[in-house]
Amino acid sequence: MKNKSQIISISLIVALGGFLFGFDAGIISGVMTFAGPEFDLTEIQSGWVVSSPSFAAMIAMLFSGRLSDAIGRKKLLIIVALLYAISAIFSALASSYEMLYIARMIGGFAFGAALVLAPMYIAEISTAENRGKLVSLQQLNIVFGFFAAFLSNYFFNKYNTVESASLTDENVWRWMLGVEFLPAVLYFLLLFFVPKSPRWLYLNGHIAEAKEVCINIHGNEVGSSEIKSIEENTATDQKKSDIKIKELLKPSLRFILIVGLVVGVLQQITGINAVYFYATSIFKQTGIGTDAAFSSGVLLSTISVVFTFVAIYLIDRMGRRPLLLVGIAGISISLLVCAFGFNQATYQLKQEHINQFEFANSSNLESIANKVYTSDVDFKNEIKSIIGANVFNKNDGAILEAATTINSTLILIGILGFVACFAFSLGPVMWVLLSELFPLKYRGLAIGSIAFINSFISSVVQLVFPWELSNLGNSLTFFIFGIIALIGFFVMVKILPETKGKSLEELEKQLVK
């Protein structure tokens, strides 16, 4: 029992990098409500502030696996925690658009490396029976990070009132970003208490230390079995030269590489990070208002936490394949429900609404009083042309709340359904699969390469999402995501293997032809 709790504790500490990623991703959805207008950012600039960490993460993911092969998983994770703390401080102190996105890119390097290293490390200290649950702890930490961020944003927004002496629209976003420093420092300190990966130690010739770690975390019986399994698998690898990226393309690895790439692309191309990173903005599009949009973000993150626990419970019982297929089907349906709901919306500013607005040139809107719009793009463009984009961005919550007629419950069901299905499928299962599919000597390079592509897709989706909402509209944007998920479902039915209940060494014999 002691050994089991020790492995869980170690896995939770290592997976705290996922918490910081989720926290950063959730925080920015509230930050941009204030920072965007303050720096007078265009849609593309706003998209870049949000997506720039993912571009940095993309680079970190490409080399972090190989770098950890050279210097060790633990040592690199400690560096990652330090970068998180530096990013939080400089983001909060940003005096310009450029300083803000550069500070956030420092954090991007950190979470890019953490998202690769944590599942790799956890898979290497766990057994076949508990590997799925333990690797899924990273996704659990990510959604806890989202929950903490949305809750933090909600309270900062709640106490940012006219009467407040300390919080204003000009500084509240700095507090939102700066609070991330606290969990980053905690992560940094706790990492000194975790052991090095026994499989990494074996691969690098530290045999005695690897045996000691295995016995310490698993006990004598299970530890001896793990040592034997590692010895059999690494005996030949130690004699081989460094792996080149082109070796991932050889015929024996082709199948698992295709599976890894498809899952890695599908996880991000369906728009999950667009929904998380722009949650407050999306909810404002339904006309529920700024305050309700912030509180809806808390609900969204709560759903993520609940269904990630569902994934942890089911992943080693039901298996990876059923969870992925059910989840992807649900994602597609949920996104198409959102598209339908937004497609039915109408927009109309009545005179009494215009009279209630308090911004300087609100009376100019009288020229479109009582005019009905069926397109959110046409409505927002006309408003921007009358009062200016910056004024609209500062007051979009109030304007859309007054003008929008929509079935907001249907949109909320679609968004929460999407997040729930992602939380028990693509979210945790992708990282479990990647940690299982590849042989030990290729694992660092393969996971890093696929994570690079995963992060590239994520960053592009985040970058263009504000542009999509402004130029394609809410309905078409969600329809595109839904159709992509539907195509992904049929591809996964065809190619996805089951990996539950097998040791990493057994999977290598089965999948590498």
MARVEXDO-639387 format. One record per residue (C-alpha): chain; residue number from 1; z, y, x negated. Coordinates in steps of 0.02 Angstrom, whole numbers, plus 50000, padded with zeros to 5 digits. Example, Ala and Ser with C-alpha at 12.3 -4.5 7.8 and 13.67 -1.06 7.14 Angstrom:
BEGIN
R  unit  pos      Z      Y      X
R     A    1  50390  49775  49385
R     A    2  50357  49947  49316
# end
This chain:
BEGIN
R  unit  pos      Z      Y      X
R     A    1  50000  50000  50000
R     A    2  50043  50115  49855
R     A    3  49873  50083  49775
R     A    4  49783  50119  49939
R     A    5  49872  50286  49964
R     A    6  49839  50330  49782
R     A    7  49651  50304  49800
R     A    8  49650  50407  49961
R     A    9  49747  50548  49874
R     A   10  49627  50549  49726
R     A   11  49476  50549  49842
R     A   12  49546  50692  49947
R     A   13  49576  50798  49792
R     A   14  49402  50769  49722
R     A   15  49325  50803  49893
R     A   16  49410  50974  49903
R     A   17  49248  51042  49827
R     A   18  49172  50999  49996
R     A   19  49308  51101  50083
R     A   20  49261  51252  49978
R     A   21  49077  51228  50017
R     A   22  49115  51219  50204
R     A   23  49229  51370  50191
R     A   24  49097  51474  50103
R     A   25  48963  51420  50227
R     A   26  49071  51458  50378
R     A   27  49137  51624  50312
R     A   28  48964  51698  50284
R     A   29  48919  51686  50469
R     A   30  49054  51814  50507
R     A   31  49031  51915  50346
R     A   32  48850  51959  50384
R     A   33  48900  52039  50550
R     A   34  48980  52177  50444
R     A   35  48902  52167  50270
R     A   36  48723  52169  50335
R     A   37  48736  52339  50420
R     A   38  48845  52410  50280
R     A   39  48712  52377  50148
R     A   40  48572  52410  50275
R     A   41  48493  52242  50238
R     A   42  48324  52184  50303
R     A   43  48306  52013  50384
R     A   44  48244  51936  50222
R     A   45  48383  52018  50121
R     A   46  48513  51953  50245
R     A   47  48432  51782  50230
R     A   48  48442  51792  50041
R     A   49  48628  51837  50040
R     A   50  48658  51685  50149
R     A   51  48539  51566  50061
R     A   52  48556  51619  49878
R     A   53  48703  51499  49846
R     A   54  48593  51356  49904
R     A   55  48457  51406  49780
R     A   56  48588  51407  49642
R     A   57  48656  51241  49707
R     A   58  48482  51169  49698
R     A   59  48477  51202  49510
R     A   60  48654  51137  49485
R     A   61  48615  50977  49581
R     A   62  48468  50940  49468
R     A   63  48568  50937  49307
R     A   64  48749  50906  49363
R     A   65  48728  50718  49379
R     A   66  48656  50704  49204
R     A   67  48784  50826  49134
R     A   68  48925  50725  49209
R     A   69  48851  50569  49128
R     A   70  48872  50659  48961
R     A   71  49041  50747  48978
R     A   72  49122  50655  49123
R     A   73  49142  50681  49311
R     A   74  49320  50750  49298
R     A   75  49286  50880  49164
R     A   76  49137  50950  49257
R     A   77  49233  50959  49421
R     A   78  49367  51066  49337
R     A   79  49231  51188  49281
R     A   80  49164  51187  49460
R     A   81  49334  51239  49530
R     A   82  49343  51384  49408
R     A   83  49171  51445  49462
R     A   84  49226  51442  49645
R     A   85  49372  51558  49604
R     A   86  49263  51679  49505
R     A   87  49135  51685  49647
R     A   88  49268  51725  49778
R     A   89  49336  51873  49679
R     A   90  49170  51953  49636
R     A   91  49099  51925  49812
R     A   92  49248  52018  49886
R     A   93  49226  52162  49762
R     A   94  49037  52176  49783
R     A   95  48979  52357  49781
R     A   96  48794  52322  49811
R     A   97  48675  52197  49888
R     A   98  48631  52133  49713
R     A   99  48812  52107  49661
R     A  100  48848  52015  49823
R     A  101  48710  51887  49807
R     A  102  48739  51860  49620
R     A  103  48924  51827  49651
R     A  104  48878  51706  49789
R     A  105  48755  51618  49675
R     A  106  48899  51582  49554
R     A  107  48983  51492  49698
R     A  108  48818  51405  49733
R     A  109  48817  51329  49558
R     A  110  48993  51266  49596
R     A  111  48962  51184  49764
R     A  112  48794  51114  49708
R     A  113  48880  51018  49570
R     A  114  49029  50971  49680
R     A  115  48921  50898  49818
R     A  116  48839  50782  49692
R     A  117  48991  50737  49588
R     A  118  49120  50704  49724
R     A  119  49029  50561  49814
R     A  120  48976  50489  49646
R     A  121  49154  50491  49579
R     A  122  49231  50424  49740
R     A  123  49104  50282  49751
R     A  124  49147  50235  49572
R     A  125  49335  50219  49602
R     A  126  49325  50132  49771
R     A  127  49291  49952  49824
R     A  128  49152  49890  49940
R     A  129  49275  49876  50086
R     A  130  49333  50057  50084
R     A  131  49190  50148  49999
R     A  132  49110  50213  50159
R     A  133  49272  50288  50223
R     A  134  49318  50365  50056
R     A  135  49149  50443  50019
R     A  136  49150  50511  50197
R     A  137  49307  50610  50151
R     A  138  49190  50735  50069
R     A  139  49106  50770  50235
R     A  140  49277  50779  50318
R     A  141  49328  50911  50190
R     A  142  49167  51006  50222
R     A  143  49199  51016  50409
R     A  144  49382  51061  50380
R     A  145  49315  51200  50271
R     A  146  49203  51258  50413
R     A  147  49350  51251  50533
R     A  148  49463  51352  50416
R     A  149  49324  51480  50389
R     A  150  49283  51505  50573
R     A  151  49469  51517  50614
R     A  152  49493  51642  50472
R     A  153  49343  51744  50533
R     A  154  49409  51740  50711
R     A  155  49578  51814  50661
R     A  156  49503  51943  50542
R     A  157  49386  51998  50682
R     A  158  49528  51997  50810
R     A  159  49638  52112  50705
R     A  160  49494  52224  50652
R     A  161  49526  52352  50788
R     A  162  49517  52540  50803
R     A  163  49707  52547  50790
R     A  164  49712  52442  50630
R     A  165  49757  52539  50473
R     A  166  49711  52403  50347
R     A  167  49558  52317  50423
R     A  168  49397  52411  50459
R     A  169  49214  52365  50482
R     A  170  49188  52423  50302
R     A  171  49318  52308  50221
R     A  172  49351  52162  50339
R     A  173  49209  52060  50265
R     A  174  49285  52082  50091
R     A  175  49446  52001  50151
R     A  176  49344  51861  50231
R     A  177  49262  51822  50064
R     A  178  49414  51850  49952
R     A  179  49528  51729  50041
R     A  180  49424  51585  49969
R     A  181  49509  51618  49801
R     A  182  49668  51529  49860
R     A  183  49596  51355  49896
R     A  184  49486  51371  49739
R     A  185  49640  51391  49627
R     A  186  49727  51246  49715
R     A  187  49574  51136  49685
R     A  188  49572  51184  49501
R     A  189  49755  51137  49476
R     A  190  49749  50972  49572
R     A  191  49598  50906  49475
R     A  192  49706  50888  49320
R     A  193  49801  50748  49410
R     A  194  49651  50634  49445
R     A  195  49593  50497  49324
R     A  196  49422  50483  49245
R     A  197  49294  50371  49331
R     A  198  49317  50191  49269
R     A  199  49131  50154  49285
R     A  200  49089  50311  49184
R     A  201  49218  50258  49053
R     A  202  49138  50086  49038
R     A  203  48963  50158  49023
R     A  204  49024  50271  48882
R     A  205  49115  50135  48785
R     A  206  49296  50177  48832
R     A  207  49332  49998  48886
R     A  208  49521  49995  48868
R     A  209  49543  50159  48963
R     A  210  49426  50099  49101
R     A  211  49529  49940  49124
R     A  212  49689  50040  49129
R     A  213  49621  50156  49264
R     A  214  49559  50010  49370
R     A  215  49725  49919  49362
R     A  216  49821  50079  49398
R     A  217  49724  50129  49554
R     A  218  49685  49955  49625
R     A  219  49826  49843  49564
R     A  220  49809  49688  49456
R     A  221  49711  49573  49573
R     A  222  49583  49696  49645
R     A  223  49576  49792  49481
R     A  224  49531  49635  49383
R     A  225  49393  49595  49508
R     A  226  49323  49772  49494
R     A  227  49328  49762  49303
R     A  228  49230  49599  49306
R     A  229  49100  49674  49423
R     A  230  49082  49829  49313
R     A  231  49068  49726  49153
R     A  232  48927  49622  49225
R     A  233  48832  49775  49282
R     A  234  48855  49886  49130
R     A  235  48836  49760  48990
R     A  236  48648  49784  48979
R     A  237  48649  49970  49024
R     A  238  48751  50017  48869
R     A  239  48610  49957  48758
R     A  240  48476  50061  48841
R     A  241  48414  50234  48795
R     A  242  48436  50392  48899
R     A  243  48352  50388  49068
R     A  244  48203  50503  49096
R     A  245  48166  50573  49269
R     A  246  47996  50486  49272
R     A  247  48087  50318  49270
R     A  248  48142  50351  49449
R     A  249  47959  50332  49497
R     A  250  47937  50156  49433
R     A  251  47890  50022  49563
R     A  252  48059  49933  49561
R     A  253  48147  50092  49622
R     A  254  48011  50153  49738
R     A  255  48087  50089  49901
R     A  256  48263  50159  49874
R     A  257  48191  50323  49810
R     A  258  48088  50343  49970
R     A  259  48241  50303  50078
R     A  260  48348  50427  49981
R     A  261  48217  50564  49991
R     A  262  48186  50542  50177
R     A  263  48373  50549  50219
R     A  264  48400  50694  50097
R     A  265  48259  50798  50173
R     A  266  48302  50755  50353
R     A  267  48483  50808  50332
R     A  268  48433  50989  50302
R     A  269  48262  51013  50381
R     A  270  48334  50991  50556
R     A  271  48427  51156  50531
R     A  272  48610  51110  50519
R     A  273  48651  51244  50390
R     A  274  48556  51374  50489
R     A  275  48670  51336  50635
R     A  276  48828  51338  50529
R     A  277  48783  51489  50421
R     A  278  48720  51592  50569
R     A  279  48835  51523  50704
R     A  280  48904  51693  50753
R     A  281  48729  51766  50764
R     A  282  48663  51618  50867
R     A  283  48805  51629  50992
R     A  284  48776  51817  51008
R     A  285  48595  51777  51057
R     A  286  48662  51695  51215
R     A  287  48738  51861  51271
R     A  288  48920  51804  51266
R     A  289  48971  51952  51156
R     A  290  49038  51970  50979
R     A  291  49218  51916  51013
R     A  292  49164  51761  51109
R     A  293  49037  51721  50973
R     A  294  49177  51716  50843
R     A  295  49286  51605  50953
R     A  296  49137  51489  50989
R     A  297  49123  51464  50801
R     A  298  49300  51394  50802
R     A  299  49250  51273  50941
R     A  300  49096  51221  50843
R     A  301  49197  51182  50687
R     A  302  49328  51088  50789
R     A  303  49192  50974  50858
R     A  304  49134  50944  50678
R     A  305  49307  50889  50626
R     A  306  49331  50772  50775
R     A  307  49164  50683  50753
R     A  308  49182  50669  50565
R     A  309  49339  50567  50601
R     A  310  49230  50461  50717
R     A  311  49112  50432  50570
R     A  312  49254  50384  50453
R     A  313  49318  50259  50582
R     A  314  49148  50181  50618
R     A  315  49053  50188  50453
R     A  316  49128  50028  50380
R     A  317  49137  49943  50551
R     A  318  48972  49986  50634
R     A  319  48874  50017  50474
R     A  320  48766  50155  50404
R     A  321  48603  50116  50494
R     A  322  48667  50121  50676
R     A  323  48763  50283  50646
R     A  324  48610  50367  50570
R     A  325  48489  50312  50706
R     A  326  48603  50358  50852
R     A  327  48646  50523  50769
R     A  328  48467  50575  50733
R     A  329  48414  50534  50911
R     A  330  48558  50640  50976
R     A  331  48513  50783  50858
R     A  332  48335  50787  50924
R     A  333  48390  50787  51106
R     A  334  48520  50923  51076
R     A  335  48399  51039  50987
R     A  336  48269  51019  51123
R     A  337  48403  51060  51253
R     A  338  48436  51223  51157
R     A  339  48250  51261  51154
R     A  340  48238  51235  51342
R     A  341  48391  51343  51376
R     A  342  48328  51489  51271
R     A  343  48155  51472  51348
R     A  344  48229  51507  51522
R     A  345  48318  51668  51469
R     A  346  48273  51843  51530
R     A  347  48328  52012  51461
R     A  348  48357  52172  51560
R     A  349  48456  52330  51520
R     A  350  48512  52418  51677
R     A  351  48560  52601  51682
R     A  352  48745  52562  51703
R     A  353  48738  52456  51544
R     A  354  48657  52597  51445
R     A  355  48790  52719  51506
R     A  356  48926  52607  51434
R     A  357  48854  52601  51257
R     A  358  48945  52712  51133
R     A  359  48823  52722  50987
R     A  360  48740  52891  50953
R     A  361  48563  52868  51020
R     A  362  48599  52747  51162
R     A  363  48528  52869  51289
R     A  364  48355  52838  51215
R     A  365  48361  52665  51295
R     A  366  48340  52744  51467
R     A  367  48152  52732  51440
R     A  368  48163  52542  51465
R     A  369  48301  52540  51596
R     A  370  48280  52396  51721
R     A  371  48127  52327  51629
R     A  372  48132  52135  51626
R     A  373  48083  52039  51469
R     A  374  48051  51852  51463
R     A  375  48036  51850  51273
R     A  376  48186  51882  51162
R     A  377  48066  51936  51023
R     A  378  47985  52070  51130
R     A  379  48152  52132  51193
R     A  380  48234  52147  51021
R     A  381  48079  52226  50942
R     A  382  48071  52359  51079
R     A  383  48257  52398  51060
R     A  384  48238  52414  50870
R     A  385  48089  52530  50889
R     A  386  48192  52645  51003
R     A  387  48361  52652  50916
R     A  388  48321  52584  50741
R     A  389  48351  52413  50664
R     A  390  48515  52462  50581
R     A  391  48593  52528  50741
R     A  392  48536  52373  50834
R     A  393  48610  52257  50701
R     A  394  48778  52346  50715
R     A  395  48778  52335  50905
R     A  396  48675  52180  50943
R     A  397  48824  52087  51017
R     A  398  48856  52221  51149
R     A  399  48671  52248  51186
R     A  400  48631  52063  51208
R     A  401  48790  52034  51309
R     A  402  48735  52169  51431
R     A  403  48552  52121  51442
R     A  404  48543  51931  51433
R     A  405  48530  51817  51583
R     A  406  48540  51639  51519
R     A  407  48625  51473  51549
R     A  408  48743  51497  51400
R     A  409  48835  51336  51444
R     A  410  48676  51237  51417
R     A  411  48650  51319  51247
R     A  412  48831  51285  51200
R     A  413  48813  51102  51251
R     A  414  48654  51088  51147
R     A  415  48731  51169  50992
R     A  416  48893  51069  51003
R     A  417  48794  50909  51035
R     A  418  48689  50942  50881
R     A  419  48844  50974  50774
R     A  420  48934  50820  50844
R     A  421  48787  50704  50811
R     A  422  48763  50774  50636
R     A  423  48949  50755  50599
R     A  424  48951  50567  50630
R     A  425  48780  50529  50554
R     A  426  48675  50631  50434
R     A  427  48823  50732  50370
R     A  428  48932  50595  50294
R     A  429  48811  50447  50294
R     A  430  48683  50529  50179
R     A  431  48809  50546  50038
R     A  432  48875  50370  50064
R     A  433  48698  50300  50058
R     A  434  48651  50397  49901
R     A  435  48808  50338  49812
R     A  436  48763  50157  49857
R     A  437  48573  50144  49842
R     A  438  48547  50175  49656
R     A  439  48597  50068  49505
R     A  440  48735  50141  49397
R     A  441  48625  50196  49254
R     A  442  48508  50291  49373
R     A  443  48641  50354  49493
R     A  444  48680  50522  49415
R     A  445  48497  50569  49392
R     A  446  48440  50501  49562
R     A  447  48577  50583  49665
R     A  448  48551  50746  49570
R     A  449  48363  50743  49600
R     A  450  48377  50705  49785
R     A  451  48517  50832  49806
R     A  452  48404  50960  49720
R     A  453  48270  50931  49853
R     A  454  48404  50929  49990
R     A  455  48471  51096  49932
R     A  456  48296  51170  49914
R     A  457  48258  51126  50096
R     A  458  48427  51197  50149
R     A  459  48400  51361  50058
R     A  460  48225  51385  50130
R     A  461  48289  51350  50306
R     A  462  48430  51477  50284
R     A  463  48314  51606  50206
R     A  464  48184  51603  50344
R     A  465  48300  51575  50493
R     A  466  48333  51761  50528
R     A  467  48145  51791  50513
R     A  468  48111  51646  50632
R     A  469  48230  51714  50764
R     A  470  48150  51887  50750
R     A  471  47968  51831  50747
R     A  472  47958  51660  50830
R     A  473  48105  51679  50948
R     A  474  48255  51569  50986
R     A  475  48163  51442  51092
R     A  476  48019  51403  50973
R     A  477  48137  51397  50823
R     A  478  48247  51263  50902
R     A  479  48096  51170  50970
R     A  480  48026  51153  50794
R     A  481  48191  51084  50730
R     A  482  48200  50962  50876
R     A  483  48025  50892  50848
R     A  484  48059  50869  50662
R     A  485  48216  50770  50705
R     A  486  48117  50662  50827
R     A  487  47987  50620  50694
R     A  488  48128  50582  50573
R     A  489  48204  50459  50696
R     A  490  48047  50352  50703
R     A  491  48029  50354  50513
R     A  492  48210  50299  50491
R     A  493  48190  50156  50616
R     A  494  48053  50090  50503
R     A  495  48131  50105  50329
R     A  496  48321  50119  50336
R     A  497  48420  49973  50259
R     A  498  48602  49926  50294
R     A  499  48722  49939  50146
R     A  500  48896  49913  50221
R     A  501  49016  49784  50150
R     A  502  48921  49752  49988
R     A  503  48973  49796  49811
R     A  504  48869  49921  49715
R     A  505  48813  49778  49603
R     A  506  48760  49669  49752
R     A  507  48660  49813  49824
R     A  508  48570  49834  49658
R     A  509  48515  49652  49660
R     A  510  48457  49666  49841
R     A  511  48368  49834  49840
R     A  512  48296  49851  49664
R     A  513  48145  49737  49658
# end
